[in-house]
Amino acid sequence: MYPEELVAPMRADLTNNGFTELKDTEQVDNTLNEIKGTALLVVNSVCGCAAGSARPGAIDSLTGDKKPEHLYTVFAGQDKDATNQARKYLLPYPPSSPSIGLFKDGELVHFVERHHIEGRTAEMISNHLKEVYDEFC
C-alpha cells in the first residue's frame, strides 16, 4: 500500500473533476449493482501511464457533447478491497491498472486495458473515449 500523502494528489486529479471514489467493497457493490444509464469507472494507480495518459485522458474526454452520466474511481495499490471488488465487474478482462471501464445500465460495454494506455497520449485516450461515448452515451 502506498502512503496516503503520496496518493492524495493522484486521487484529487479525478475527484476534483467529478469522479466519486469507491473506497470499500460495500460502496463498490452498492454503486455498480445499481447503475442506471452510463457510468465510467477509472481504476487509478500511481504509475506514469496513469499520470500521463489515463487520468488526464479520462478527464479531457468529458469535454465532449456526449459523456457518461456517472463517474467513479477506485485506487489500485491503495484501496485494495474496493479495487478487487470492482475488478469482478470488469470481467472477463484480467486485472489491469490503470484501466477504464464504461458501463451502460449495469453492463460493461467497453474496457480500456493498461496495454491500451501505455505509450499513448492523454489526447489519444480522450479521443478514443469520446468515440466510445458517441456509441453508448
C-alpha positions as CSV (number, residue, x, y, z in Angstrom):
1,M,0.0,0.0,0.0
2,Y,1.2,3.5,-0.9
3,P,1.2,6.2,1.8
4,E,-1.9,8.4,1.6
5,E,0.1,11.6,1.4
6,L,1.6,10.2,-1.8
7,V,-1.6,9.2,-3.5
8,A,-3.8,12.2,-2.3
9,P,-2.9,14.4,-5.3
10,M,-3.5,11.4,-7.7
11,R,-6.9,10.8,-6.1
12,A,-7.7,14.6,-6.4
13,D,-6.9,14.5,-10.1
14,L,-10.2,12.6,-10.6
15,T,-12.3,13.6,-7.6
16,N,-11.7,17.3,-8.3
17,N,-13.2,16.6,-11.8
18,G,-16.4,15.0,-10.7
19,F,-15.4,11.4,-10.0
20,T,-16.7,9.7,-6.9
21,E,-14.3,7.4,-5.1
22,L,-15.4,3.9,-4.1
23,K,-13.2,3.0,-1.2
24,D,-14.6,-0.3,0.1
25,T,-16.4,-3.3,-1.2
26,E,-19.8,-2.2,0.0
27,Q,-19.6,1.1,-1.9
28,V,-18.5,-0.8,-5.0
29,D,-21.3,-3.3,-4.8
30,N,-24.0,-0.7,-3.9
31,T,-22.8,1.5,-6.7
32,L,-22.1,-0.9,-9.5
33,N,-25.1,-3.1,-8.9
34,E,-27.4,-0.1,-9.1
35,I,-26.0,1.7,-12.2
36,K,-28.8,3.2,-14.3
37,G,-27.6,4.9,-17.5
38,T,-23.9,5.2,-18.3
39,A,-21.0,5.2,-15.9
40,L,-17.3,5.5,-16.3
41,L,-15.0,3.6,-13.8
42,V,-11.4,4.5,-13.7
43,V,-9.0,2.1,-12.0
44,N,-6.4,4.7,-10.8
45,S,-2.8,3.9,-10.0
46,V,0.5,5.6,-9.2
47,C,2.2,4.6,-12.4
48,G,3.4,7.0,-15.0
49,C,0.8,6.0,-17.6
50,A,-1.9,6.8,-15.1
51,A,-0.4,10.3,-14.5
52,G,0.5,11.0,-18.1
53,S,-2.3,9.4,-20.1
54,A,-5.2,7.7,-18.2
55,R,-6.3,10.4,-15.7
56,P,-5.8,13.4,-18.0
57,G,-7.3,11.4,-20.9
58,A,-10.4,10.4,-18.9
59,I,-10.8,14.0,-17.6
60,D,-10.5,15.5,-21.1
61,S,-12.9,13.0,-22.6
62,L,-15.7,14.6,-20.5
63,T,-15.5,17.9,-22.5
64,G,-17.4,16.4,-25.5
65,D,-21.1,16.6,-26.2
66,K,-21.7,13.1,-25.1
67,K,-20.4,11.7,-21.8
68,P,-21.3,9.2,-19.1
69,E,-23.9,10.2,-16.5
70,H,-21.9,8.9,-13.6
71,L,-18.1,8.9,-12.8
72,Y,-16.4,6.6,-10.4
73,T,-12.9,5.6,-9.4
74,V,-11.1,3.0,-7.3
75,F,-7.4,3.3,-6.5
76,A,-5.2,0.2,-7.1
77,G,-2.4,-0.2,-4.6
78,Q,-4.3,1.8,-2.0
79,D,-7.9,0.7,-1.7
80,K,-7.2,-3.0,-2.3
81,D,-10.5,-4.5,-1.3
82,A,-12.5,-2.0,-3.3
83,T,-10.3,-2.4,-6.3
84,N,-10.5,-6.2,-6.2
85,Q,-14.3,-6.0,-5.9
86,A,-14.5,-3.5,-8.8
87,R,-12.4,-5.9,-10.9
88,K,-15.1,-8.5,-10.6
89,Y,-17.4,-6.2,-12.5
90,L,-14.7,-5.8,-15.2
91,L,-14.5,-9.5,-16.0
92,P,-13.7,-11.2,-18.3
93,Y,-10.8,-8.8,-18.5
94,P,-7.7,-9.5,-16.3
95,P,-6.7,-7.1,-13.6
96,S,-5.2,-4.0,-15.1
97,S,-4.2,-0.7,-13.6
98,P,-4.7,1.9,-14.8
99,S,-7.8,0.9,-16.7
100,I,-11.1,2.4,-17.7
101,G,-14.5,0.7,-18.0
102,L,-17.7,2.1,-19.4
103,F,-21.0,0.6,-18.1
104,K,-24.5,1.0,-19.5
105,D,-27.4,0.0,-17.3
106,G,-25.0,-2.1,-15.2
107,E,-23.4,-3.9,-18.1
108,L,-19.7,-3.4,-19.0
109,V,-19.8,-2.3,-22.7
110,H,-16.2,-1.1,-23.2
111,F,-12.9,-1.6,-21.4
112,V,-9.5,0.1,-21.9
113,E,-6.7,-2.1,-20.5
114,R,-3.4,-0.8,-19.4
115,H,-1.7,-2.0,-22.6
116,H,-4.1,0.2,-24.5
117,I,-3.0,3.2,-22.3
118,E,0.8,2.7,-22.2
119,G,2.6,4.6,-24.9
120,R,-0.4,6.6,-25.8
121,T,-1.0,10.3,-25.1
122,A,-3.8,11.7,-23.0
123,E,-5.3,13.2,-26.2
124,M,-5.4,9.7,-27.8
125,I,-7.1,8.2,-24.7
126,S,-9.6,11.2,-24.6
127,N,-10.4,10.9,-28.3
128,H,-10.9,7.1,-28.0
129,L,-13.2,7.5,-25.1
130,K,-15.2,10.2,-26.9
131,E,-15.8,7.8,-29.8
132,V,-17.0,5.2,-27.2
133,Y,-19.3,7.8,-25.7
134,D,-20.7,8.6,-29.1
135,E,-21.7,4.9,-29.4
136,F,-23.0,4.2,-25.9
137,C,-24.0,7.5,-24.2
